[in-house]
Amino acid sequence: MIFAMITWGYSWVGAKILGPYGNVADKIFLRFFFASIALIPILIKYHIPFKVDKKGFMFILWNAVSLCSYNYFYFRSTHMGLAGVGGVLVTTLNPILTSLFVFSFLDRSSAKSKELLGLILGLIGGAIIMRLWEMDLDLMIRSGNLFYILASCSWVSVTIASQKSKNRIHFLAFSFWSFLFASIISLSFCELDSISQVTNYDSPFWINIFLLSIVVMSFANTMYFFASSKIGAVKASSFIFIVPLTAIVFSKIILSEEILFTTILGGILSVVAVYLINKK
């Protein structure tokens, strides 16, 4: 899980590099398609059945739609905003919003005072990262902050779907079918002329599309689904606190992005919030 989260930190830089290439739908389709293909040998090697029942299929469809939604906002946000800011904001909001949803709708009795304090700190941290005091709706859209928030909301749905599926389908088969259906859904939004152009792209595009597909999605996302099914949505999401630091480091080294004080301060508050939510 720790190594998986480090690759997530890089994924924000990879998505930023892919920004100028083609349409968002094309990149989403390629990402899911290669990710699903990469899982086939693993399922065969470990004799994991591809078959799923009707209820398992519903969880897969739920997850596939949520993954498409997340990836759309993920690519749009990095195209418009800073990769480092997105890596901090989204990955700290993910566990905070997941916890807020669980405590509000699924398990209200589990919320304790330290967890409520964590939620408040996390929301304050997110507001500082976004520099909310400077924002109006137009600036929030142009800065990519709105897409960061929508990406986080989509990931809450992914996390809950992964946890709910644990008794219906093996997590590797769940990943395979989720990625495959997500690729089919995203393909329906692609234009034939546009997707045929990807063969003309240079090596940075293909290196990053394979990293985001096979390493980040096939490996890291599958490990996240596995953790969600074993230790629950709230605790699995706490591993995400590793991502903000790695996202900032990769963004500074590779993209030479400026590290804003508000990003550091808001990130620290959000990481403390995640710790309080998950501390026994």
C-alpha atoms as an extended CHARMM CRD file, in Angstrom:
* protein
*
       280  EXT
         1         1  MET       CA              0.0000000000        0.0000000000        0.0000000000  PROA      1               0.0000000000
         2         2  ILE       CA              2.8570000000        2.4130000000        0.7990000000  PROA      2               0.0000000000
         3         3  PHE       CA              4.5430000000        1.8000000000       -2.5670000000  PROA      3               0.0000000000
         4         4  ALA       CA              1.1530000000        2.0310000000       -4.2690000000  PROA      4               0.0000000000
         5         5  MET       CA              0.5520000000        5.4430000000       -2.7000000000  PROA      5               0.0000000000
         6         6  ILE       CA              3.9680000000        6.6960000000       -3.8830000000  PROA      6               0.0000000000
         7         7  THR       CA              2.9600000000        5.8330000000       -7.4550000000  PROA      7               0.0000000000
         8         8  TRP       CA             -0.2620000000        7.7980000000       -6.8980000000  PROA      8               0.0000000000
         9         9  GLY       CA              1.8960000000       10.7900000000       -6.0040000000  PROA      9               0.0000000000
        10        10  TYR       CA              3.6050000000       10.5560000000       -9.3840000000  PROA      10              0.0000000000
        11        11  SER       CA              0.3040000000       10.0830000000      -11.1970000000  PROA      11              0.0000000000
        12        12  TRP       CA             -0.5380000000       13.7900000000      -10.8030000000  PROA      12              0.0000000000
        13        13  VAL       CA              2.6760000000       14.7020000000      -12.6050000000  PROA      13              0.0000000000
        14        14  GLY       CA              1.9990000000       12.0730000000      -15.2880000000  PROA      14              0.0000000000
        15        15  ALA       CA             -1.5020000000       13.4390000000      -15.8630000000  PROA      15              0.0000000000
        16        16  LYS       CA             -0.1090000000       16.9770000000      -16.1770000000  PROA      16              0.0000000000
        17        17  ILE       CA              2.4130000000       15.7870000000      -18.8040000000  PROA      17              0.0000000000
        18        18  LEU       CA             -0.4170000000       14.0890000000      -20.7390000000  PROA      18              0.0000000000
        19        19  GLY       CA             -2.5420000000       17.2600000000      -20.6580000000  PROA      19              0.0000000000
        20        20  PRO       CA             -1.6220000000       18.6500000000      -24.1230000000  PROA      20              0.0000000000
        21        21  TYR       CA             -2.1640000000       15.2920000000      -25.8600000000  PROA      21              0.0000000000
        22        22  GLY       CA             -5.5730000000       14.6940000000      -27.4520000000  PROA      22              0.0000000000
        23        23  ASN       CA             -8.9710000000       14.5050000000      -25.7810000000  PROA      23              0.0000000000
        24        24  VAL       CA             -9.6450000000       13.5440000000      -22.1780000000  PROA      24              0.0000000000
        25        25  ALA       CA            -11.9190000000       10.6430000000      -23.2520000000  PROA      25              0.0000000000
        26        26  ASP       CA             -9.1160000000        9.1160000000      -25.3670000000  PROA      26              0.0000000000
        27        27  LYS       CA             -6.6820000000        9.1030000000      -22.4410000000  PROA      27              0.0000000000
        28        28  ILE       CA             -9.2770000000        7.6630000000      -20.0750000000  PROA      28              0.0000000000
        29        29  PHE       CA            -10.0920000000        4.8670000000      -22.5430000000  PROA      29              0.0000000000
        30        30  LEU       CA             -6.4120000000        3.9540000000      -23.0770000000  PROA      30              0.0000000000
        31        31  ARG       CA             -5.7380000000        4.0130000000      -19.3550000000  PROA      31              0.0000000000
        32        32  PHE       CA             -8.5660000000        1.6310000000      -18.4980000000  PROA      32              0.0000000000
        33        33  PHE       CA             -8.0020000000       -0.6010000000      -21.5290000000  PROA      33              0.0000000000
        34        34  PHE       CA             -4.3130000000       -1.2300000000      -20.7840000000  PROA      34              0.0000000000
        35        35  ALA       CA             -5.0580000000       -1.6260000000      -17.0660000000  PROA      35              0.0000000000
        36        36  SER       CA             -7.6610000000       -4.3380000000      -17.7110000000  PROA      36              0.0000000000
        37        37  ILE       CA             -5.3900000000       -6.2030000000      -20.1750000000  PROA      37              0.0000000000
        38        38  ALA       CA             -2.5240000000       -6.1520000000      -17.6410000000  PROA      38              0.0000000000
        39        39  LEU       CA             -4.6970000000       -7.9640000000      -15.0680000000  PROA      39              0.0000000000
        40        40  ILE       CA             -5.6470000000      -10.9310000000      -17.2880000000  PROA      40              0.0000000000
        41        41  PRO       CA             -2.3750000000      -12.9140000000      -16.8130000000  PROA      41              0.0000000000
        42        42  ILE       CA             -2.6020000000      -12.4150000000      -13.0370000000  PROA      42              0.0000000000
        43        43  LEU       CA             -6.1570000000      -13.7600000000      -12.8530000000  PROA      43              0.0000000000
        44        44  ILE       CA             -5.1810000000      -16.7580000000      -14.9820000000  PROA      44              0.0000000000
        45        45  LYS       CA             -1.9990000000      -17.4860000000      -12.9900000000  PROA      45              0.0000000000
        46        46  TYR       CA             -3.8330000000      -17.5130000000       -9.6390000000  PROA      46              0.0000000000
        47        47  HSD       CA             -6.9170000000      -19.3270000000      -11.0320000000  PROA      47              0.0000000000
        48        48  ILE       CA             -9.2670000000      -16.5080000000      -10.0520000000  PROA      48              0.0000000000
        49        49  PRO       CA            -12.6760000000      -16.9580000000      -11.6960000000  PROA      49              0.0000000000
        50        50  PHE       CA            -13.8760000000      -14.2670000000      -14.0660000000  PROA      50              0.0000000000
        51        51  LYS       CA            -17.5050000000      -15.1740000000      -13.3790000000  PROA      51              0.0000000000
        52        52  VAL       CA            -19.6010000000      -12.8070000000      -11.2340000000  PROA      52              0.0000000000
        53        53  ASP       CA            -23.1640000000      -12.9600000000       -9.9850000000  PROA      53              0.0000000000
        54        54  LYS       CA            -25.8430000000      -10.3540000000      -10.6100000000  PROA      54              0.0000000000
        55        55  LYS       CA            -25.2110000000       -8.3990000000       -7.4060000000  PROA      55              0.0000000000
        56        56  GLY       CA            -21.4590000000       -8.4610000000       -8.0130000000  PROA      56              0.0000000000
        57        57  PHE       CA            -22.0790000000       -7.0790000000      -11.4840000000  PROA      57              0.0000000000
        58        58  MET       CA            -24.0200000000       -4.1540000000      -10.0020000000  PROA      58              0.0000000000
        59        59  PHE       CA            -21.0570000000       -3.2660000000       -7.7680000000  PROA      59              0.0000000000
        60        60  ILE       CA            -18.7430000000       -3.4990000000      -10.8000000000  PROA      60              0.0000000000
        61        61  LEU       CA            -20.9660000000       -1.1820000000      -12.8450000000  PROA      61              0.0000000000
        62        62  TRP       CA            -21.2100000000        1.2420000000       -9.9200000000  PROA      62              0.0000000000
        63        63  ASN       CA            -17.4170000000        1.2490000000       -9.5760000000  PROA      63              0.0000000000
        64        64  ALA       CA            -16.8240000000        1.6100000000      -13.3360000000  PROA      64              0.0000000000
        65        65  VAL       CA            -19.0420000000        4.6970000000      -13.5920000000  PROA      65              0.0000000000
        66        66  SER       CA            -17.3790000000        6.1990000000      -10.4970000000  PROA      66              0.0000000000
        67        67  LEU       CA            -13.9070000000        5.5140000000      -11.9170000000  PROA      67              0.0000000000
        68        68  CYS       CA            -14.8210000000        7.1860000000      -15.2250000000  PROA      68              0.0000000000
        69        69  SER       CA            -16.1320000000       10.2070000000      -13.3380000000  PROA      69              0.0000000000
        70        70  TYR       CA            -13.0010000000       10.4140000000      -11.1850000000  PROA      70              0.0000000000
        71        71  ASN       CA            -10.6340000000       10.1200000000      -14.1480000000  PROA      71              0.0000000000
        72        72  TYR       CA            -12.4770000000       12.7780000000      -16.1300000000  PROA      72              0.0000000000
        73        73  PHE       CA            -12.1870000000       15.3110000000      -13.2990000000  PROA      73              0.0000000000
        74        74  TYR       CA             -8.6210000000       14.1370000000      -12.5900000000  PROA      74              0.0000000000
        75        75  PHE       CA             -7.3880000000       14.8680000000      -16.1420000000  PROA      75              0.0000000000
        76        76  ARG       CA             -9.3870000000       18.1050000000      -16.4090000000  PROA      76              0.0000000000
        77        77  SER       CA             -8.0640000000       19.4210000000      -13.0870000000  PROA      77              0.0000000000
        78        78  THR       CA             -4.3930000000       18.7190000000      -13.8640000000  PROA      78              0.0000000000
        79        79  HSD       CA             -4.7730000000       20.2990000000      -17.3000000000  PROA      79              0.0000000000
        80        80  MET       CA             -6.0350000000       23.5290000000      -15.7090000000  PROA      80              0.0000000000
        81        81  GLY       CA             -4.2590000000       23.6500000000      -12.3470000000  PROA      81              0.0000000000
        82        82  LEU       CA             -1.0010000000       22.7190000000      -10.6390000000  PROA      82              0.0000000000
        83        83  ALA       CA             -0.2490000000       19.0150000000      -10.2820000000  PROA      83              0.0000000000
        84        84  GLY       CA              1.2480000000       19.4780000000       -6.8040000000  PROA      84              0.0000000000
        85        85  VAL       CA             -1.7910000000       21.3540000000       -5.4890000000  PROA      85              0.0000000000
        86        86  GLY       CA             -4.1210000000       18.7100000000       -6.9410000000  PROA      86              0.0000000000
        87        87  GLY       CA             -2.0400000000       15.8980000000       -5.4640000000  PROA      87              0.0000000000
        88        88  VAL       CA             -2.3450000000       17.4720000000       -2.0050000000  PROA      88              0.0000000000
        89        89  LEU       CA             -5.9530000000       18.6770000000       -2.1780000000  PROA      89              0.0000000000
        90        90  VAL       CA             -7.6020000000       15.6150000000       -3.7310000000  PROA      90              0.0000000000
        91        91  THR       CA             -5.6570000000       12.9990000000       -1.8070000000  PROA      91              0.0000000000
        92        92  THR       CA             -6.2990000000       14.6410000000        1.5580000000  PROA      92              0.0000000000
        93        93  LEU       CA             -9.9390000000       15.3850000000        0.7740000000  PROA      93              0.0000000000
        94        94  ASN       CA            -10.5330000000       11.7690000000       -0.3160000000  PROA      94              0.0000000000
        95        95  PRO       CA            -10.2370000000       10.1690000000        3.1630000000  PROA      95              0.0000000000
        96        96  ILE       CA            -11.8880000000       13.1670000000        4.8320000000  PROA      96              0.0000000000
        97        97  LEU       CA            -14.9280000000       13.1210000000        2.5420000000  PROA      97              0.0000000000
        98        98  THR       CA            -15.0690000000        9.2970000000        2.7640000000  PROA      98              0.0000000000
        99        99  SER       CA            -15.1480000000        9.5150000000        6.5640000000  PROA      99              0.0000000000
       100       100  LEU       CA            -17.7290000000       12.3100000000        6.4410000000  PROA      100             0.0000000000
       101       101  PHE       CA            -19.9760000000       10.1930000000        4.2000000000  PROA      101             0.0000000000
       102       102  VAL       CA            -19.5730000000        7.0500000000        6.3470000000  PROA      102             0.0000000000
       103       103  PHE       CA            -20.2220000000        8.8950000000        9.6140000000  PROA      103             0.0000000000
       104       104  SER       CA            -23.1960000000       10.7810000000        8.1400000000  PROA      104             0.0000000000
       105       105  PHE       CA            -25.0230000000        8.0000000000        6.2950000000  PROA      105             0.0000000000
       106       106  LEU       CA            -23.5920000000        4.5300000000        6.9750000000  PROA      106             0.0000000000
       107       107  ASP       CA            -22.4030000000        4.3800000000       10.5870000000  PROA      107             0.0000000000
       108       108  ARG       CA            -23.4030000000        7.4540000000       12.5630000000  PROA      108             0.0000000000
       109       109  SER       CA            -22.7020000000        5.8380000000       15.9390000000  PROA      109             0.0000000000
       110       110  SER       CA            -18.9980000000        5.3440000000       15.1300000000  PROA      110             0.0000000000
       111       111  ALA       CA            -18.1410000000        9.0650000000       14.9720000000  PROA      111             0.0000000000
       112       112  LYS       CA            -16.2810000000       10.2500000000       18.0990000000  PROA      112             0.0000000000
       113       113  SER       CA            -15.1580000000       13.7120000000       19.1460000000  PROA      113             0.0000000000
       114       114  LYS       CA            -11.5930000000       13.2890000000       17.8140000000  PROA      114             0.0000000000
       115       115  GLU       CA            -12.9830000000       12.1640000000       14.4520000000  PROA      115             0.0000000000
       116       116  LEU       CA            -15.3360000000       15.1550000000       14.2670000000  PROA      116             0.0000000000
       117       117  LEU       CA            -12.3640000000       17.3920000000       15.1070000000  PROA      117             0.0000000000
       118       118  GLY       CA            -10.4370000000       15.6580000000       12.3310000000  PROA      118             0.0000000000
       119       119  LEU       CA            -13.2050000000       16.3550000000        9.8240000000  PROA      119             0.0000000000
       120       120  ILE       CA            -13.2950000000       20.0380000000       10.7820000000  PROA      120             0.0000000000
       121       121  LEU       CA             -9.4830000000       20.3380000000       10.5360000000  PROA      121             0.0000000000
       122       122  GLY       CA             -9.5140000000       18.5360000000        7.1890000000  PROA      122             0.0000000000
       123       123  LEU       CA            -12.1200000000       20.8480000000        5.6960000000  PROA      123             0.0000000000
       124       124  ILE       CA            -10.1940000000       23.8930000000        6.9570000000  PROA      124             0.0000000000
       125       125  GLY       CA             -7.0080000000       22.4300000000        5.4400000000  PROA      125             0.0000000000
       126       126  GLY       CA             -8.7550000000       21.9300000000        2.1000000000  PROA      126             0.0000000000
       127       127  ALA       CA            -10.0250000000       25.5260000000        2.1530000000  PROA      127             0.0000000000
       128       128  ILE       CA             -6.4780000000       26.8180000000        2.7910000000  PROA      128             0.0000000000
       129       129  ILE       CA             -5.0070000000       24.7170000000       -0.0520000000  PROA      129             0.0000000000
       130       130  MET       CA             -7.6290000000       26.1230000000       -2.4290000000  PROA      130             0.0000000000
       131       131  ARG       CA             -7.1010000000       29.6710000000       -1.0520000000  PROA      131             0.0000000000
       132       132  LEU       CA            -10.8730000000       29.7800000000       -0.7510000000  PROA      132             0.0000000000
       133       133  TRP       CA            -10.8680000000       33.4230000000        0.4350000000  PROA      133             0.0000000000
       134       134  GLU       CA             -9.6900000000       34.4750000000       -3.0510000000  PROA      134             0.0000000000
       135       135  MET       CA            -12.2680000000       32.4270000000       -4.9260000000  PROA      135             0.0000000000
       136       136  ASP       CA            -15.4170000000       33.1410000000       -6.8320000000  PROA      136             0.0000000000
       137       137  LEU       CA            -17.1090000000       30.4730000000       -8.9650000000  PROA      137             0.0000000000
       138       138  ASP       CA            -15.3840000000       31.5600000000      -12.1810000000  PROA      138             0.0000000000
       139       139  LEU       CA            -11.9110000000       31.5170000000      -10.6080000000  PROA      139             0.0000000000
       140       140  MET       CA            -12.6210000000       28.1840000000       -8.9340000000  PROA      140             0.0000000000
       141       141  ILE       CA            -13.3650000000       26.6510000000      -12.3530000000  PROA      141             0.0000000000
       142       142  ARG       CA            -10.4100000000       28.3160000000      -14.1100000000  PROA      142             0.0000000000
       143       143  SER       CA             -7.9730000000       27.2660000000      -11.3710000000  PROA      143             0.0000000000
       144       144  GLY       CA             -9.1600000000       23.6560000000      -11.5800000000  PROA      144             0.0000000000
       145       145  ASN       CA            -10.2070000000       23.6580000000       -7.8940000000  PROA      145             0.0000000000
       146       146  LEU       CA            -13.8070000000       22.7440000000       -8.6990000000  PROA      146             0.0000000000
       147       147  PHE       CA            -12.6070000000       19.7030000000      -10.6590000000  PROA      147             0.0000000000
       148       148  TYR       CA            -10.3350000000       18.7060000000       -7.7560000000  PROA      148             0.0000000000
       149       149  ILE       CA            -13.3700000000       18.6920000000       -5.4450000000  PROA      149             0.0000000000
       150       150  LEU       CA            -15.5120000000       16.7360000000       -7.9160000000  PROA      150             0.0000000000
       151       151  ALA       CA            -12.6920000000       14.1960000000       -8.3110000000  PROA      151             0.0000000000
       152       152  SER       CA            -12.6310000000       13.6960000000       -4.5350000000  PROA      152             0.0000000000
       153       153  CYS       CA            -16.4000000000       13.1990000000       -4.4100000000  PROA      153             0.0000000000
       154       154  SER       CA            -16.1360000000       10.6030000000       -7.1800000000  PROA      154             0.0000000000
       155       155  TRP       CA            -13.4210000000        8.7360000000       -5.2640000000  PROA      155             0.0000000000
       156       156  VAL       CA            -15.6830000000        8.4480000000       -2.2180000000  PROA      156             0.0000000000
       157       157  SER       CA            -18.0490000000        6.4660000000       -4.4200000000  PROA      157             0.0000000000
       158       158  VAL       CA            -15.1640000000        4.2620000000       -5.6430000000  PROA      158             0.0000000000
       159       159  THR       CA            -14.1120000000        3.5180000000       -2.0550000000  PROA      159             0.0000000000
       160       160  ILE       CA            -17.6160000000        2.6140000000       -0.8720000000  PROA      160             0.0000000000
       161       161  ALA       CA            -18.2260000000        0.3890000000       -3.9220000000  PROA      161             0.0000000000
       162       162  SER       CA            -14.9550000000       -1.4540000000       -3.2640000000  PROA      162             0.0000000000
       163       163  GLN       CA            -15.8730000000       -2.0890000000        0.3580000000  PROA      163             0.0000000000
       164       164  LYS       CA            -19.4110000000       -3.2350000000       -0.4650000000  PROA      164             0.0000000000
       165       165  SER       CA            -18.1680000000       -5.7010000000       -3.1000000000  PROA      165             0.0000000000
       166       166  LYS       CA            -15.9190000000       -7.6980000000       -0.7570000000  PROA      166             0.0000000000
       167       167  ASN       CA            -18.4200000000      -10.5070000000       -0.1150000000  PROA      167             0.0000000000
       168       168  ARG       CA            -19.5130000000      -10.8440000000       -3.7330000000  PROA      168             0.0000000000
       169       169  ILE       CA            -16.3610000000      -11.0130000000       -5.8620000000  PROA      169             0.0000000000
       170       170  HSD       CA            -12.5770000000      -11.4630000000       -5.5740000000  PROA      170             0.0000000000
       171       171  PHE       CA            -10.8470000000       -8.0780000000       -5.5190000000  PROA      171             0.0000000000
       172       172  LEU       CA             -8.6890000000       -8.8710000000       -8.5900000000  PROA      172             0.0000000000
       173       173  ALA       CA            -11.7130000000       -9.8850000000      -10.6530000000  PROA      173             0.0000000000
       174       174  PHE       CA            -13.4870000000       -6.8050000000       -9.3190000000  PROA      174             0.0000000000
       175       175  SER       CA            -10.6050000000       -4.6440000000      -10.5910000000  PROA      175             0.0000000000
       176       176  PHE       CA            -10.4940000000       -6.3540000000      -13.9830000000  PROA      176             0.0000000000
       177       177  TRP       CA            -14.2070000000       -6.0360000000      -14.7100000000  PROA      177             0.0000000000
       178       178  SER       CA            -14.3460000000       -2.4810000000      -13.3210000000  PROA      178             0.0000000000
       179       179  PHE       CA            -11.5010000000       -1.3700000000      -15.5990000000  PROA      179             0.0000000000
       180       180  LEU       CA            -12.9390000000       -3.2110000000      -18.6120000000  PROA      180             0.0000000000
       181       181  PHE       CA            -16.4130000000       -1.7040000000      -18.2100000000  PROA      181             0.0000000000
       182       182  ALA       CA            -14.8670000000        1.7190000000      -17.5480000000  PROA      182             0.0000000000
       183       183  SER       CA            -12.9270000000        1.4190000000      -20.8320000000  PROA      183             0.0000000000
       184       184  ILE       CA            -16.1480000000        0.5570000000      -22.7000000000  PROA      184             0.0000000000
       185       185  ILE       CA            -17.9980000000        3.4840000000      -21.1090000000  PROA      185             0.0000000000
       186       186  SER       CA            -15.1790000000        5.9220000000      -21.9260000000  PROA      186             0.0000000000
       187       187  LEU       CA            -14.8450000000        4.5570000000      -25.4810000000  PROA      187             0.0000000000
       188       188  SER       CA            -18.4240000000        5.6320000000      -26.1600000000  PROA      188             0.0000000000
       189       189  PHE       CA            -17.2900000000        9.2570000000      -25.6650000000  PROA      189             0.0000000000
       190       190  CYS       CA            -14.2780000000        8.9740000000      -28.0010000000  PROA      190             0.0000000000
       191       191  GLU       CA            -14.1930000000       10.1420000000      -31.6150000000  PROA      191             0.0000000000
       192       192  LEU       CA            -12.7090000000        7.7280000000      -34.1590000000  PROA      192             0.0000000000
       193       193  ASP       CA            -10.5130000000       10.3790000000      -35.8100000000  PROA      193             0.0000000000
       194       194  SER       CA             -9.1890000000       11.5540000000      -32.4740000000  PROA      194             0.0000000000
       195       195  ILE       CA             -8.3490000000        8.1390000000      -31.0450000000  PROA      195             0.0000000000
       196       196  SER       CA             -6.6110000000        7.0840000000      -34.2540000000  PROA      196             0.0000000000
       197       197  GLN       CA             -4.1460000000        9.9540000000      -33.7540000000  PROA      197             0.0000000000
       198       198  VAL       CA             -2.6460000000        8.4300000000      -30.6070000000  PROA      198             0.0000000000
       199       199  THR       CA             -0.3160000000        6.2560000000      -32.7060000000  PROA      199             0.0000000000
       200       200  ASN       CA              1.4620000000        9.4760000000      -33.7630000000  PROA      200             0.0000000000
       201       201  TYR       CA              2.2500000000       10.6240000000      -30.2170000000  PROA      201             0.0000000000
       202       202  ASP       CA              5.8330000000       10.6550000000      -28.9220000000  PROA      202             0.0000000000
       203       203  SER       CA              7.5480000000        8.5990000000      -26.2170000000  PROA      203             0.0000000000
       204       204  PRO       CA              6.6570000000       10.8650000000      -23.2230000000  PROA      204             0.0000000000
       205       205  PHE       CA              2.9730000000       10.2150000000      -23.9530000000  PROA      205             0.0000000000
       206       206  TRP       CA              3.3650000000        6.4300000000      -24.1570000000  PROA      206             0.0000000000
       207       207  ILE       CA              5.6760000000        6.2080000000      -21.1490000000  PROA      207             0.0000000000
       208       208  ASN       CA              3.2120000000        8.1130000000      -18.9870000000  PROA      208             0.0000000000
       209       209  ILE       CA              0.0940000000        6.3890000000      -20.3300000000  PROA      209             0.0000000000
       210       210  PHE       CA              1.6580000000        3.0070000000      -19.5120000000  PROA      210             0.0000000000
       211       211  LEU       CA              2.7780000000        4.2050000000      -16.0650000000  PROA      211             0.0000000000
       212       212  LEU       CA             -0.6980000000        5.5600000000      -15.2790000000  PROA      212             0.0000000000
       213       213  SER       CA             -2.3730000000        2.4240000000      -16.6740000000  PROA      213             0.0000000000
       214       214  ILE       CA             -0.2880000000       -0.5470000000      -15.5870000000  PROA      214             0.0000000000
       215       215  VAL       CA              1.6340000000        0.7130000000      -12.5350000000  PROA      215             0.0000000000
       216       216  VAL       CA             -0.7680000000        3.2410000000      -11.0240000000  PROA      216             0.0000000000
       217       217  MET       CA             -4.0820000000        1.6700000000      -11.9960000000  PROA      217             0.0000000000
       218       218  SER       CA             -3.4940000000       -2.0850000000      -12.3780000000  PROA      218             0.0000000000
       219       219  PHE       CA             -1.2000000000       -2.2880000000       -9.3570000000  PROA      219             0.0000000000
       220       220  ALA       CA             -1.9210000000        0.6650000000       -7.0540000000  PROA      220             0.0000000000
       221       221  ASN       CA             -5.6910000000        0.9060000000       -7.5470000000  PROA      221             0.0000000000
       222       222  THR       CA             -6.0650000000       -2.8570000000       -7.1740000000  PROA      222             0.0000000000
       223       223  MET       CA             -4.1260000000       -2.7410000000       -3.8980000000  PROA      223             0.0000000000
       224       224  TYR       CA             -6.4710000000        0.0340000000       -2.7550000000  PROA      224             0.0000000000
       225       225  PHE       CA             -9.5370000000       -2.0560000000       -3.6340000000  PROA      225             0.0000000000
       226       226  PHE       CA             -7.9740000000       -4.9670000000       -1.7240000000  PROA      226             0.0000000000
       227       227  ALA       CA             -7.3270000000       -2.8160000000        1.3550000000  PROA      227             0.0000000000
       228       228  SER       CA            -10.8630000000       -1.3850000000        1.2470000000  PROA      228             0.0000000000
       229       229  SER       CA            -12.3240000000       -4.8960000000        1.1900000000  PROA      229             0.0000000000
       230       230  LYS       CA            -10.1210000000       -6.0950000000        4.0870000000  PROA      230             0.0000000000
       231       231  ILE       CA             -9.7980000000       -3.1800000000        6.5220000000  PROA      231             0.0000000000
       232       232  GLY       CA            -12.7330000000       -0.9710000000        5.5260000000  PROA      232             0.0000000000
       233       233  ALA       CA            -13.1660000000        2.2500000000        3.5850000000  PROA      233             0.0000000000
       234       234  VAL       CA            -12.0970000000        4.6410000000        6.3520000000  PROA      234             0.0000000000
       235       235  LYS       CA             -8.8290000000        2.9010000000        7.2640000000  PROA      235             0.0000000000
       236       236  ALA       CA             -7.9020000000        2.1590000000        3.6470000000  PROA      236             0.0000000000
       237       237  SER       CA             -8.3570000000        5.8110000000        2.7700000000  PROA      237             0.0000000000
       238       238  SER       CA             -5.9230000000        6.7940000000        5.5450000000  PROA      238             0.0000000000
       239       239  PHE       CA             -2.9990000000        5.4330000000        3.4980000000  PROA      239             0.0000000000
       240       240  ILE       CA             -3.6450000000        8.2640000000        1.0540000000  PROA      240             0.0000000000
       241       241  PHE       CA             -1.8950000000       10.6930000000        3.4270000000  PROA      241             0.0000000000
       242       242  ILE       CA              1.3890000000        9.4270000000        1.8920000000  PROA      242             0.0000000000
       243       243  VAL       CA              0.4320000000       10.8520000000       -1.5080000000  PROA      243             0.0000000000
       244       244  PRO       CA              0.5350000000       14.6470000000       -0.8340000000  PROA      244             0.0000000000
       245       245  LEU       CA              4.2460000000       14.7370000000        0.0310000000  PROA      245             0.0000000000
       246       246  THR       CA              5.2370000000       12.5730000000       -2.9410000000  PROA      246             0.0000000000
       247       247  ALA       CA              3.0250000000       14.6380000000       -5.2740000000  PROA      247             0.0000000000
       248       248  ILE       CA              4.7570000000       17.8480000000       -4.1640000000  PROA      248             0.0000000000
       249       249  VAL       CA              8.2380000000       16.2970000000       -4.4830000000  PROA      249             0.0000000000
       250       250  PHE       CA              7.5720000000       14.9020000000       -7.9790000000  PROA      250             0.0000000000
       251       251  SER       CA              5.9570000000       18.1940000000       -9.0940000000  PROA      251             0.0000000000
       252       252  LYS       CA              8.9630000000       20.1990000000       -7.8710000000  PROA      252             0.0000000000
       253       253  ILE       CA             11.5800000000       17.8630000000       -9.4110000000  PROA      253             0.0000000000
       254       254  ILE       CA              9.9140000000       17.0810000000      -12.7440000000  PROA      254             0.0000000000
       255       255  LEU       CA              7.6900000000       20.1000000000      -13.4520000000  PROA      255             0.0000000000
       256       256  SER       CA              9.5960000000       22.7520000000      -11.4230000000  PROA      256             0.0000000000
       257       257  GLU       CA              6.3070000000       23.8850000000       -9.8610000000  PROA      257             0.0000000000
       258       258  GLU       CA              6.3850000000       26.4700000000       -7.0980000000  PROA      258             0.0000000000
       259       259  ILE       CA              5.5890000000       25.0380000000       -3.6720000000  PROA      259             0.0000000000
       260       260  LEU       CA              3.0480000000       27.4050000000       -2.1220000000  PROA      260             0.0000000000
       261       261  PHE       CA              3.0180000000       28.0230000000        1.6360000000  PROA      261             0.0000000000
       262       262  THR       CA             -0.7540000000       27.6060000000        1.6830000000  PROA      262             0.0000000000
       263       263  THR       CA             -0.3740000000       24.1620000000        0.0520000000  PROA      263             0.0000000000
       264       264  ILE       CA              2.0710000000       23.0580000000        2.7630000000  PROA      264             0.0000000000
       265       265  LEU       CA             -0.0130000000       24.5050000000        5.6340000000  PROA      265             0.0000000000
       266       266  GLY       CA             -3.3100000000       23.1230000000        4.3470000000  PROA      266             0.0000000000
       267       267  GLY       CA             -1.6720000000       19.7730000000        3.5930000000  PROA      267             0.0000000000
       268       268  ILE       CA             -0.3110000000       19.4920000000        7.1470000000  PROA      268             0.0000000000
       269       269  LEU       CA             -3.7320000000       20.2650000000        8.6430000000  PROA      269             0.0000000000
       270       270  SER       CA             -5.3700000000       17.7090000000        6.3520000000  PROA      270             0.0000000000
       271       271  VAL       CA             -2.8220000000       14.9990000000        7.1860000000  PROA      271             0.0000000000
       272       272  VAL       CA             -3.3680000000       15.6480000000       10.9250000000  PROA      272             0.0000000000
       273       273  ALA       CA             -7.1010000000       15.3650000000       10.2350000000  PROA      273             0.0000000000
       274       274  VAL       CA             -6.6690000000       11.9490000000        8.6030000000  PROA      274             0.0000000000
       275       275  TYR       CA             -4.5360000000       10.8270000000       11.5680000000  PROA      275             0.0000000000
       276       276  LEU       CA             -7.1890000000       11.9200000000       14.0740000000  PROA      276             0.0000000000
       277       277  ILE       CA             -9.9680000000       10.1910000000       12.1380000000  PROA      277             0.0000000000
       278       278  ASN       CA             -8.0950000000        6.8660000000       12.0600000000  PROA      278             0.0000000000
       279       279  LYS       CA             -6.2620000000        6.9780000000       15.4240000000  PROA      279             0.0000000000
       280       280  LYS       CA             -7.4020000000        4.2950000000       17.8560000000  PROA      280             0.0000000000
